[in-house]
């Protein structure tokens, strides 16, 4: 599965392949505003609630 991480400000979004890569990327991410699961047909769904606990809060968890 492919995921797109969207950031606040003018930062570009990041695409990652697979859940393990997503969690690894989220542990280092700051300013995440949305995480979307991208399907093969191009449709995407937000999965922010499911992965919110993996995002560091204000840089405290780094």
PDB file of N, CA, C and O in Angstrom:
ATOM      1  N   UNK A   1       0.855  -1.170   0.000  1.00  0.00           N
ATOM      2  CA  UNK A   1       0.000   0.000   0.000  1.00  0.00           C
ATOM      3  C   UNK A   1       0.899   1.230   0.000  1.00  0.00           C
ATOM      4  O   UNK A   1       1.997   1.204   0.557  1.00  0.00           O
ATOM      5  N   UNK A   2       0.438   2.290  -0.616  1.00  0.00           N
ATOM      6  CA  UNK A   2       1.193   3.534  -0.702  1.00  0.00           C
ATOM      7  C   UNK A   2       0.513   4.593   0.152  1.00  0.00           C
ATOM      8  O   UNK A   2      -0.714   4.687   0.174  1.00  0.00           O
ATOM      9  N   UNK A   3       1.309   5.389   0.854  1.00  0.00           N
ATOM     10  CA  UNK A   3       0.785   6.439   1.727  1.00  0.00           C
ATOM     11  C   UNK A   3       1.413   7.775   1.348  1.00  0.00           C
ATOM     12  O   UNK A   3       2.570   7.826   0.930  1.00  0.00           O
ATOM     13  N   UNK A   4       0.646   8.856   1.494  1.00  0.00           N
ATOM     14  CA  UNK A   4       1.149  10.212   1.252  1.00  0.00           C
ATOM     15  C   UNK A   4       1.050  10.985   2.562  1.00  0.00           C
ATOM     16  O   UNK A   4      -0.021  11.075   3.161  1.00  0.00           O
ATOM     17  N   UNK A   5       2.176  11.541   2.998  1.00  0.00           N
ATOM     18  CA  UNK A   5       2.232  12.345   4.216  1.00  0.00           C
ATOM     19  C   UNK A   5       2.241  13.810   3.795  1.00  0.00           C
ATOM     20  O   UNK A   5       3.120  14.240   3.048  1.00  0.00           O
ATOM     21  N   UNK A   6       1.275  14.565   4.267  1.00  0.00           N
ATOM     22  CA  UNK A   6       1.170  15.981   3.933  1.00  0.00           C
ATOM     23  C   UNK A   6       1.613  16.812   5.129  1.00  0.00           C
ATOM     24  O   UNK A   6       1.231  16.539   6.267  1.00  0.00           O
ATOM     25  N   UNK A   7       2.427  17.834   4.856  1.00  0.00           N
ATOM     26  CA  UNK A   7       3.011  18.676   5.897  1.00  0.00           C
ATOM     27  C   UNK A   7       2.430  20.075   5.867  1.00  0.00           C
ATOM     28  O   UNK A   7       1.880  20.499   4.851  1.00  0.00           O
ATOM     29  N   UNK A   8       2.547  20.796   6.971  1.00  0.00           N
ATOM     30  CA  UNK A   8       2.092  22.182   7.043  1.00  0.00           C
ATOM     31  C   UNK A   8       3.096  23.095   6.339  1.00  0.00           C
ATOM     32  O   UNK A   8       4.241  22.717   6.095  1.00  0.00           O
ATOM     33  N   UNK A   9       2.644  24.285   6.026  1.00  0.00           N
ATOM     34  CA  UNK A   9       3.522  25.250   5.378  1.00  0.00           C
ATOM     35  C   UNK A   9       3.727  24.923   3.909  1.00  0.00           C
ATOM     36  O   UNK A   9       2.859  24.328   3.269  1.00  0.00           O
ATOM     37  N   UNK A  10       4.866  25.308   3.383  1.00  0.00           N
ATOM     38  CA  UNK A  10       5.171  25.111   1.972  1.00  0.00           C
ATOM     39  C   UNK A  10       5.938  23.826   1.697  1.00  0.00           C
ATOM     40  O   UNK A  10       6.483  23.659   0.605  1.00  0.00           O
ATOM     41  N   UNK A  11       5.993  22.921   2.655  1.00  0.00           N
ATOM     42  CA  UNK A  11       6.724  21.669   2.465  1.00  0.00           C
ATOM     43  C   UNK A  11       5.961  20.736   1.536  1.00  0.00           C
ATOM     44  O   UNK A  11       4.732  20.682   1.573  1.00  0.00           O
ATOM     45  N   UNK A  12       6.687  20.008   0.710  1.00  0.00           N
ATOM     46  CA  UNK A  12       6.079  19.056  -0.207  1.00  0.00           C
ATOM     47  C   UNK A  12       5.661  17.810   0.540  1.00  0.00           C
ATOM     48  O   UNK A  12       6.220  17.484   1.588  1.00  0.00           O
ATOM     49  N   UNK A  13       4.675  17.113   0.000  1.00  0.00           N
ATOM     50  CA  UNK A  13       4.242  15.859   0.615  1.00  0.00           C
ATOM     51  C   UNK A  13       5.230  14.753   0.282  1.00  0.00           C
ATOM     52  O   UNK A  13       5.987  14.853  -0.684  1.00  0.00           O
ATOM     53  N   UNK A  14       5.216  13.706   1.085  1.00  0.00           N
ATOM     54  CA  UNK A  14       6.123  12.573   0.939  1.00  0.00           C
ATOM     55  C   UNK A  14       5.306  11.321   0.646  1.00  0.00           C
ATOM     56  O   UNK A  14       4.283  11.083   1.289  1.00  0.00           O
ATOM     57  N   UNK A  15       5.747  10.522  -0.316  1.00  0.00           N
ATOM     58  CA  UNK A  15       5.123   9.243  -0.611  1.00  0.00           C
ATOM     59  C   UNK A  15       5.991   8.128  -0.053  1.00  0.00           C
ATOM     60  O   UNK A  15       7.209   8.135  -0.233  1.00  0.00           O
ATOM     61  N   UNK A  16       5.370   7.170   0.623  1.00  0.00           N
ATOM     62  CA  UNK A  16       6.093   6.011   1.152  1.00  0.00           C
ATOM     63  C   UNK A  16       5.328   4.747   0.770  1.00  0.00           C
ATOM     64  O   UNK A  16       4.104   4.765   0.638  1.00  0.00           O
ATOM     65  N   UNK A  17       6.059   3.655   0.596  1.00  0.00           N
ATOM     66  CA  UNK A  17       5.464   2.374   0.247  1.00  0.00           C
ATOM     67  C   UNK A  17       5.467   1.461   1.455  1.00  0.00           C
ATOM     68  O   UNK A  17       6.531   1.095   1.954  1.00  0.00           O
ATOM     69  N   UNK A  18       4.298   1.092   1.927  1.00  0.00           N
ATOM     70  CA  UNK A  18       4.169   0.140   3.016  1.00  0.00           C
ATOM     71  C   UNK A  18       4.035   0.779   4.384  1.00  0.00           C
ATOM     72  O   UNK A  18       4.454   1.913   4.617  1.00  0.00           O
ATOM     73  N   UNK A  19       3.439   0.016   5.273  1.00  0.00           N
ATOM     74  CA  UNK A  19       3.171   0.488   6.637  1.00  0.00           C
ATOM     75  C   UNK A  19       4.452   0.684   7.437  1.00  0.00           C
ATOM     76  O   UNK A  19       4.566   1.650   8.192  1.00  0.00           O
ATOM     77  N   UNK A  20       5.417  -0.218   7.285  1.00  0.00           N
ATOM     78  CA  UNK A  20       6.673  -0.105   8.036  1.00  0.00           C
ATOM     79  C   UNK A  20       7.422   1.171   7.667  1.00  0.00           C
ATOM     80  O   UNK A  20       7.946   1.858   8.542  1.00  0.00           O
ATOM     81  N   UNK A  21       7.474   1.489   6.380  1.00  0.00           N
ATOM     82  CA  UNK A  21       8.134   2.714   5.932  1.00  0.00           C
ATOM     83  C   UNK A  21       7.381   3.946   6.416  1.00  0.00           C
ATOM     84  O   UNK A  21       7.993   4.964   6.740  1.00  0.00           O
ATOM     85  N   UNK A  22       6.057   3.856   6.465  1.00  0.00           N
ATOM     86  CA  UNK A  22       5.246   4.974   6.951  1.00  0.00           C
ATOM     87  C   UNK A  22       5.554   5.270   8.416  1.00  0.00           C
ATOM     88  O   UNK A  22       5.780   6.422   8.783  1.00  0.00           O
ATOM     89  N   UNK A  23       5.562   4.251   9.237  1.00  0.00           N
ATOM     90  CA  UNK A  23       5.820   4.442  10.665  1.00  0.00           C
ATOM     91  C   UNK A  23       7.225   4.984  10.892  1.00  0.00           C
ATOM     92  O   UNK A  23       7.426   5.847  11.746  1.00  0.00           O
ATOM     93  N   UNK A  24       8.189   4.489  10.143  1.00  0.00           N
ATOM     94  CA  UNK A  24       9.569   4.979  10.258  1.00  0.00           C
ATOM     95  C   UNK A  24       9.643   6.461   9.899  1.00  0.00           C
ATOM     96  O   UNK A  24      10.314   7.233  10.584  1.00  0.00           O
ATOM     97  N   UNK A  25       8.960   6.857   8.834  1.00  0.00           N
ATOM     98  CA  UNK A  25       8.953   8.257   8.402  1.00  0.00           C
ATOM     99  C   UNK A  25       8.229   9.146   9.407  1.00  0.00           C
ATOM    100  O   UNK A  25       8.658  10.272   9.659  1.00  0.00           O
ATOM    101  N   UNK A  26       7.138   8.652   9.981  1.00  0.00           N
ATOM    102  CA  UNK A  26       6.360   9.452  10.929  1.00  0.00           C
ATOM    103  C   UNK A  26       7.117   9.718  12.222  1.00  0.00           C
ATOM    104  O   UNK A  26       6.931  10.770  12.833  1.00  0.00           O
ATOM    105  N   UNK A  27       7.955   8.800  12.648  1.00  0.00           N
ATOM    106  CA  UNK A  27       8.713   8.994  13.891  1.00  0.00           C
ATOM    107  C   UNK A  27       9.686  10.157  13.780  1.00  0.00           C
ATOM    108  O   UNK A  27      10.097  10.716  14.797  1.00  0.00           O
ATOM    109  N   UNK A  28      10.063  10.534  12.551  1.00  0.00           N
ATOM    110  CA  UNK A  28      10.989  11.643  12.335  1.00  0.00           C
ATOM    111  C   UNK A  28      10.280  12.898  11.838  1.00  0.00           C
ATOM    112  O   UNK A  28      10.919  13.936  11.665  1.00  0.00           O
ATOM    113  N   UNK A  29       8.976  12.821  11.606  1.00  0.00           N
ATOM    114  CA  UNK A  29       8.243  13.908  10.965  1.00  0.00           C
ATOM    115  C   UNK A  29       7.787  14.964  11.964  1.00  0.00           C
ATOM    116  O   UNK A  29       7.432  14.665  13.103  1.00  0.00           O
ATOM    117  N   UNK A  30       7.810  16.202  11.501  1.00  0.00           N
ATOM    118  CA  UNK A  30       7.304  17.334  12.278  1.00  0.00           C
ATOM    119  C   UNK A  30       6.404  18.149  11.358  1.00  0.00           C
ATOM    120  O   UNK A  30       6.758  18.394  10.204  1.00  0.00           O
ATOM    121  N   UNK A  31       5.262  18.566  11.849  1.00  0.00           N
ATOM    122  CA  UNK A  31       4.354  19.397  11.068  1.00  0.00           C
ATOM    123  C   UNK A  31       3.438  18.608  10.150  1.00  0.00           C
ATOM    124  O   UNK A  31       3.026  19.121   9.110  1.00  0.00           O
ATOM    125  N   UNK A  32       3.114  17.387  10.503  1.00  0.00           N
ATOM    126  CA  UNK A  32       2.222  16.568   9.684  1.00  0.00           C
ATOM    127  C   UNK A  32       0.786  17.043   9.878  1.00  0.00           C
ATOM    128  O   UNK A  32       0.318  17.168  11.010  1.00  0.00           O
ATOM    129  N   UNK A  33       0.088  17.308   8.773  1.00  0.00           N
ATOM    130  CA  UNK A  33      -1.305  17.737   8.875  1.00  0.00           C
ATOM    131  C   UNK A  33      -2.267  16.651   8.393  1.00  0.00           C
ATOM    132  O   UNK A  33      -3.441  16.666   8.762  1.00  0.00           O
ATOM    133  N   UNK A  34      -1.784  15.700   7.567  1.00  0.00           N
ATOM    134  CA  UNK A  34      -2.657  14.624   7.111  1.00  0.00           C
ATOM    135  C   UNK A  34      -1.823  13.459   6.595  1.00  0.00           C
ATOM    136  O   UNK A  34      -0.718  13.639   6.083  1.00  0.00           O
ATOM    137  N   UNK A  35      -2.379  12.262   6.744  1.00  0.00           N
ATOM    138  CA  UNK A  35      -1.787  11.042   6.206  1.00  0.00           C
ATOM    139  C   UNK A  35      -2.880  10.396   5.371  1.00  0.00           C
ATOM    140  O   UNK A  35      -3.981  10.152   5.865  1.00  0.00           O
ATOM    141  N   UNK A  36      -2.579  10.118   4.103  1.00  0.00           N
ATOM    142  CA  UNK A  36      -3.579   9.568   3.188  1.00  0.00           C
ATOM    143  C   UNK A  36      -3.106   8.250   2.613  1.00  0.00           C
ATOM    144  O   UNK A  36      -1.958   8.119   2.189  1.00  0.00           O
ATOM    145  N   UNK A  37      -4.003   7.272   2.601  1.00  0.00           N
ATOM    146  CA  UNK A  37      -3.746   5.987   1.959  1.00  0.00           C
ATOM    147  C   UNK A  37      -4.131   6.151   0.492  1.00  0.00           C
ATOM    148  O   UNK A  37      -5.265   6.520   0.186  1.00  0.00           O
ATOM    149  N   UNK A  38      -3.192   5.878  -0.420  1.00  0.00           N
ATOM    150  CA  UNK A  38      -3.427   6.055  -1.844  1.00  0.00           C
ATOM    151  C   UNK A  38      -3.629   4.679  -2.485  1.00  0.00           C
ATOM    152  O   UNK A  38      -2.755   3.816  -2.410  1.00  0.00           O
ATOM    153  N   UNK A  39      -4.772   4.490  -3.103  1.00  0.00           N
ATOM    154  CA  UNK A  39      -5.091   3.234  -3.768  1.00  0.00           C
ATOM    155  C   UNK A  39      -4.584   3.239  -5.204  1.00  0.00           C
ATOM    156  O   UNK A  39      -4.243   4.298  -5.730  1.00  0.00           O
ATOM    157  N   UNK A  40      -4.529   2.089  -5.842  1.00  0.00           N
ATOM    158  CA  UNK A  40      -4.009   1.958  -7.199  1.00  0.00           C
ATOM    159  C   UNK A  40      -4.800   2.773  -8.219  1.00  0.00           C
ATOM    160  O   UNK A  40      -4.234   3.219  -9.217  1.00  0.00           O
ATOM    161  N   UNK A  41      -6.085   2.973  -7.989  1.00  0.00           N
ATOM    162  CA  UNK A  41      -6.898   3.733  -8.938  1.00  0.00           C
ATOM    163  C   UNK A  41      -6.793   5.245  -8.728  1.00  0.00           C
ATOM    164  O   UNK A  41      -7.453   6.008  -9.434  1.00  0.00           O
ATOM    165  N   UNK A  42      -5.978   5.689  -7.772  1.00  0.00           N
ATOM    166  CA  UNK A  42      -5.754   7.109  -7.534  1.00  0.00           C
ATOM    167  C   UNK A  42      -6.585   7.714  -6.413  1.00  0.00           C
ATOM    168  O   UNK A  42      -6.328   8.844  -5.997  1.00  0.00           O
ATOM    169  N   UNK A  43      -7.555   6.997  -5.928  1.00  0.00           N
ATOM    170  CA  UNK A  43      -8.398   7.478  -4.834  1.00  0.00           C
ATOM    171  C   UNK A  43      -7.595   7.407  -3.535  1.00  0.00           C
ATOM    172  O   UNK A  43      -6.786   6.499  -3.344  1.00  0.00           O
ATOM    173  N   UNK A  44      -7.828   8.377  -2.642  1.00  0.00           N
ATOM    174  CA  UNK A  44      -7.117   8.357  -1.365  1.00  0.00           C
ATOM    175  C   UNK A  44      -8.090   8.591  -0.212  1.00  0.00           C
ATOM    176  O   UNK A  44      -9.093   9.291  -0.351  1.00  0.00           O
ATOM    177  N   UNK A  45      -7.765   7.990   0.920  1.00  0.00           N
ATOM    178  CA  UNK A  45      -8.544   8.141   2.149  1.00  0.00           C
ATOM    179  C   UNK A  45      -7.619   8.595   3.263  1.00  0.00           C
ATOM    180  O   UNK A  45      -6.460   8.183   3.320  1.00  0.00           O
ATOM    181  N   UNK A  46      -8.124   9.436   4.141  1.00  0.00           N
ATOM    182  CA  UNK A  46      -7.329   9.876   5.279  1.00  0.00           C
ATOM    183  C   UNK A  46      -7.245   8.763   6.329  1.00  0.00           C
ATOM    184  O   UNK A  46      -8.254   8.151   6.677  1.00  0.00           O
ATOM    185  N   UNK A  47      -6.035   8.510   6.827  1.00  0.00           N
ATOM    186  CA  UNK A  47      -5.810   7.532   7.893  1.00  0.00           C
ATOM    187  C   UNK A  47      -5.094   8.207   9.066  1.00  0.00           C
ATOM    188  O   UNK A  47      -4.388   7.558   9.839  1.00  0.00           O
ATOM    189  N   UNK A  48      -5.289   9.509   9.180  1.00  0.00           N
ATOM    190  CA  UNK A  48      -4.611  10.302  10.205  1.00  0.00           C
ATOM    191  C   UNK A  48      -4.921   9.800  11.612  1.00  0.00           C
ATOM    192  O   UNK A  48      -4.018   9.708  12.445  1.00  0.00           O
ATOM    193  N   UNK A  49      -6.164   9.478  11.886  1.00  0.00           N
ATOM    194  CA  UNK A  49      -6.551   9.035  13.233  1.00  0.00           C
ATOM    195  C   UNK A  49      -5.829   7.747  13.630  1.00  0.00           C
ATOM    196  O   UNK A  49      -5.448   7.583  14.789  1.00  0.00           O
ATOM    197  N   UNK A  50      -5.642   6.848  12.689  1.00  0.00           N
ATOM    198  CA  UNK A  50      -5.011   5.565  12.977  1.00  0.00           C
ATOM    199  C   UNK A  50      -3.526   5.717  13.332  1.00  0.00           C
ATOM    200  O   UNK A  50      -3.018   4.984  14.180  1.00  0.00           O
ATOM    201  N   UNK A  51      -2.827   6.664  12.689  1.00  0.00           N
ATOM    202  CA  UNK A  51      -1.381   6.789  12.868  1.00  0.00           C
ATOM    203  C   UNK A  51      -0.969   8.015  13.675  1.00  0.00           C
ATOM    204  O   UNK A  51       0.219   8.333  13.738  1.00  0.00           O
ATOM    205  N   UNK A  52      -1.917   8.706  14.291  1.00  0.00           N
ATOM    206  CA  UNK A  52      -1.612   9.920  15.067  1.00  0.00           C
ATOM    207  C   UNK A  52      -0.613   9.666  16.205  1.00  0.00           C
ATOM    208  O   UNK A  52       0.211  10.531  16.502  1.00  0.00           O
ATOM    209  N   UNK A  53      -0.679   8.512  16.831  1.00  0.00           N
ATOM    210  CA  UNK A  53       0.199   8.214  17.971  1.00  0.00           C
ATOM    211  C   UNK A  53       1.668   8.057  17.581  1.00  0.00           C
ATOM    212  O   UNK A  53       2.536   8.106  18.454  1.00  0.00           O
ATOM    213  N   UNK A  54       1.967   7.872  16.308  1.00  0.00           N
ATOM    214  CA  UNK A  54       3.347   7.700  15.856  1.00  0.00           C
ATOM    215  C   UNK A  54       4.042   9.031  15.553  1.00  0.00           C
ATOM    216  O   UNK A  54       5.254   9.063  15.340  1.00  0.00           O
ATOM    217  N   UNK A  55       3.280  10.123  15.533  1.00  0.00           N
ATOM    218  CA  UNK A  55       3.838  11.440  15.212  1.00  0.00           C
ATOM    219  C   UNK A  55       4.328  12.100  16.494  1.00  0.00           C
ATOM    220  O   UNK A  55       3.578  12.182  17.466  1.00  0.00           O
ATOM    221  N   UNK A  56       5.592  12.579  16.516  1.00  0.00           N
ATOM    222  CA  UNK A  56       6.092  13.261  17.722  1.00  0.00           C
ATOM    223  C   UNK A  56       5.323  14.560  17.978  1.00  0.00           C
ATOM    224  O   UNK A  56       4.952  15.265  17.040  1.00  0.00           O
ATOM    225  N   UNK A  57       5.093  14.860  19.226  1.00  0.00           N
ATOM    226  CA  UNK A  57       4.362  16.074  19.596  1.00  0.00           C
ATOM    227  C   UNK A  57       5.350  17.182  19.921  1.00  0.00           C
ATOM    228  O   UNK A  57       6.085  17.109  20.906  1.00  0.00           O
ATOM    229  N   UNK A  58       5.357  18.215  19.074  1.00  0.00           N
ATOM    230  CA  UNK A  58       6.204  19.394  19.276  1.00  0.00           C
ATOM    231  C   UNK A  58       7.675  19.048  19.443  1.00  0.00           C
ATOM    232  O   UNK A  58       8.390  19.769  20.139  1.00  0.00           O
ATOM    233  N   UNK A  59       8.143  17.987  18.840  1.00  0.00           N
ATOM    234  CA  UNK A  59       9.544  17.616  18.919  1.00  0.00           C
ATOM    235  C   UNK A  59       9.942  16.985  20.229  1.00  0.00           C
ATOM    236  O   UNK A  59      11.126  16.717  20.430  1.00  0.00           O
ATOM    237  N   UNK A  60       8.994  16.727  21.151  1.00  0.00           N
ATOM    238  CA  UNK A  60       9.319  16.184  22.464  1.00  0.00           C
ATOM    239  C   UNK A  60       9.679  14.705  22.412  1.00  0.00           C
ATOM    240  O   UNK A  60      10.486  14.233  23.213  1.00  0.00           O
ATOM    241  N   UNK A  61       9.085  13.970  21.471  1.00  0.00           N
ATOM    242  CA  UNK A  61       9.293  12.531  21.423  1.00  0.00           C
ATOM    243  C   UNK A  61      10.506  12.099  20.609  1.00  0.00           C
ATOM    244  O   UNK A  61      10.795  10.905  20.524  1.00  0.00           O
ATOM    245  N   UNK A  62      11.222  13.049  20.008  1.00  0.00           N
ATOM    246  CA  UNK A  62      12.359  12.687  19.141  1.00  0.00           C
ATOM    247  C   UNK A  62      13.486  12.091  19.891  1.00  0.00           C
ATOM    248  O   UNK A  62      14.505  11.739  19.297  1.00  0.00           O
TER     249      UNK A  62
END
